[in-house]
Amino acid sequence: MGIIIRKALKEDCPRLLELVHELAEYEKAPNEVTVTLEHFTESGFGEKPIWWAYAACDDSSQQILGFALYYIRYSTWKGQRMYMEDIVVTESARGRGIGKLLLDKLIAEAKEKKLSGITWQVLEWNKPAINFYSKYEDVKFDDEWTNCTIEL
């Protein structure tokens, strides 16, 4: 079974949000996903999109098996950077190289846009994800910074 990586489309949003919920279950935070499908869709495909994504699809069924969602952030030290919000592969399709295809696509996109790098977060207990990212020679894990959030 082959995998096609393509830009996400507006009509993909219900499936992408399903995968977001699957990720939240895996991360032991199923009640933390509060975004509506309408807001999610508008944010990615409205008049002024603020996120973009690539979908990993089974080439025969066209079913979306995973996705990588990103936006552009600005660092006063480094300039424009890609922020990878999520990279998700449905549990039944893990271990087939789909995550690598998605991350490689983001790396290529960041290089094409001449961004200064890619930043993301990974939970410290998520050893499979940490092991996956560790395969990339240039990945640096930073234990110096603490995440901060203000909920509104």
C-alpha positions as CSV (number, residue, x, y, z in Angstrom):
1,M,0.0,0.0,0.0
2,G,1.5,3.3,-1.1
3,I,1.3,6.7,0.6
4,I,0.7,10.0,-1.1
5,I,1.6,13.3,0.7
6,R,-0.5,16.2,-0.5
7,K,-1.6,19.6,0.8
8,A,-4.7,19.3,3.0
9,L,-8.0,20.5,1.5
10,K,-10.9,22.2,3.2
11,E,-13.0,19.0,2.8
12,D,-10.3,17.1,4.8
13,C,-11.0,19.1,8.0
14,P,-13.5,16.6,9.5
15,R,-10.9,13.8,9.2
16,L,-8.1,16.0,10.4
17,L,-10.1,16.9,13.5
18,E,-10.9,13.2,14.1
19,L,-7.1,12.6,14.2
20,V,-6.7,15.5,16.6
21,H,-9.1,13.8,18.9
22,E,-7.2,10.5,18.5
23,L,-4.0,12.4,19.4
24,A,-5.7,13.9,22.5
25,E,-6.8,10.4,23.6
26,Y,-3.2,9.2,23.2
27,E,-1.9,12.2,25.2
28,K,-4.3,11.4,28.0
29,A,-6.2,14.7,27.5
30,P,-9.4,13.8,25.6
31,N,-11.4,16.7,27.1
32,E,-8.8,19.4,26.2
33,V,-9.9,19.6,22.5
34,T,-12.5,22.3,22.5
35,V,-12.1,23.7,19.0
36,T,-15.2,23.4,16.8
37,L,-15.1,22.0,13.2
38,E,-16.3,25.4,12.0
39,H,-13.5,27.3,13.7
40,F,-10.9,24.7,12.7
41,T,-12.0,24.9,9.1
42,E,-12.2,28.7,9.0
43,S,-8.7,29.0,10.6
44,G,-7.2,26.9,7.9
45,F,-9.3,27.7,4.8
46,G,-11.0,31.0,5.5
47,E,-10.2,34.4,4.1
48,K,-7.0,34.7,6.1
49,P,-5.7,31.2,6.9
50,I,-3.4,30.9,9.9
51,W,-2.4,27.2,9.5
52,W,-1.5,24.9,6.7
53,A,-1.2,21.1,6.6
54,Y,-0.2,18.1,4.6
55,A,-2.2,15.0,4.5
56,A,-0.8,11.5,4.2
57,C,-3.3,9.4,2.2
58,D,-3.5,5.7,1.2
59,D,-3.0,5.9,-2.5
60,S,-5.7,3.3,-3.3
61,S,-8.5,4.3,-0.9
62,Q,-7.5,8.0,-0.5
63,Q,-8.2,7.6,3.2
64,I,-6.2,10.1,5.3
65,L,-3.9,8.2,7.6
66,G,-2.1,11.1,9.1
67,F,-1.3,14.8,8.8
68,A,1.2,17.5,9.8
69,L,-0.2,20.9,10.6
70,Y,2.0,24.0,10.9
71,Y,2.0,27.8,11.0
72,I,4.7,30.5,10.7
73,R,5.9,32.1,13.9
74,Y,8.5,34.9,14.3
75,S,11.6,34.7,16.5
76,T,13.3,38.0,17.3
77,W,16.5,36.0,17.4
78,K,16.1,33.8,14.3
79,G,13.4,35.4,12.1
80,Q,10.6,33.4,10.5
81,R,10.3,29.8,11.6
82,M,7.8,27.0,11.0
83,Y,6.0,25.9,14.1
84,M,4.8,22.3,13.7
85,E,1.6,22.2,15.8
86,D,0.9,18.5,15.2
87,I,2.1,15.5,13.3
88,V,-0.3,12.7,13.7
89,V,-0.5,9.2,12.2
90,T,-3.5,7.1,13.1
91,E,-2.6,4.2,15.4
92,S,-3.3,1.4,12.8
93,A,-0.9,3.0,10.3
94,R,2.0,3.7,12.6
95,G,5.4,2.1,11.9
96,R,5.0,2.4,8.1
97,G,7.2,5.5,7.6
98,I,4.3,7.9,7.3
99,G,5.5,10.2,10.0
100,K,8.9,10.5,8.3
101,L,7.2,11.3,4.9
102,L,5.3,14.1,6.6
103,L,8.2,15.5,8.5
104,D,10.4,15.4,5.5
105,K,7.7,17.3,3.6
106,L,7.7,20.0,6.3
107,I,11.5,20.2,6.2
108,A,11.3,20.7,2.4
109,E,8.6,23.3,2.7
110,A,10.6,25.2,5.3
111,K,13.7,25.2,3.1
112,E,11.6,26.3,0.1
113,K,10.2,29.2,2.1
114,K,13.7,30.0,3.4
115,L,12.5,29.8,7.0
116,S,15.2,29.7,9.7
117,G,14.0,26.3,11.1
118,I,11.2,24.3,12.5
119,T,10.1,24.3,16.2
120,W,7.7,22.0,18.0
121,Q,6.9,20.4,21.4
122,V,6.9,16.8,22.5
123,L,5.7,15.5,25.8
124,E,8.6,14.2,27.9
125,W,6.9,10.9,28.5
126,N,6.1,10.3,24.8
127,K,9.1,8.0,24.1
128,P,8.0,6.8,20.7
129,A,7.8,10.4,19.4
130,I,11.1,11.3,21.0
131,N,12.7,8.2,19.5
132,F,11.2,9.2,16.1
133,Y,12.5,12.8,16.3
134,S,15.9,11.6,17.5
135,K,16.5,9.9,14.1
136,Y,16.9,13.3,12.6
137,E,20.5,14.4,12.9
138,D,19.9,18.1,13.5
139,V,17.1,17.8,16.1
140,K,17.9,19.5,19.4
141,F,15.9,18.8,22.5
142,D,15.6,21.8,24.8
143,D,15.0,21.3,28.5
144,E,15.9,24.8,29.4
145,W,12.5,26.5,28.6
146,T,9.2,26.1,30.4
147,N,6.0,26.3,28.6
148,C,3.5,29.0,29.6
149,T,-0.1,29.4,28.7
150,I,-2.9,31.9,29.5
151,E,-6.3,30.4,28.9
152,L,-9.0,33.0,27.8
